[in-house]
């Protein structure tokens, strides 16, 4: 993805401009850098069993991370502190997903509990 200096209209955009567009915009909320990208040659085949399983796992892990971030646990406090010290990932949810993803097995259940 290319780094761009956005005009005022584009600064606040994220995702697609419209549902027919294939150009995406993403703003890193911590650094303010806007990235753009184009989706070329998307797949038209139905999802494979592995892709469906990965999508289901992602949904379970995302729900677990949302539950952690919605609460007031010590784990959330630690994640927030670590997130504030870094600048690479622009959202707390994205940081938590990256950090906690390896704590879940292939089916999306927590490892060891």
PyMOL commands that set and color helices and strands:
alter all, ss='L'
color gray80, all
select helices_A, chain A and resi 8-11+49-70+74-85+92-103
alter helices_A, ss='H'
color red, helices_A
select strands_A, chain A and resi 2-4+15-16+23-27+34-38
alter strands_A, ss='S'
color yellow, strands_A
deselect
rebuild
show_as cartoon
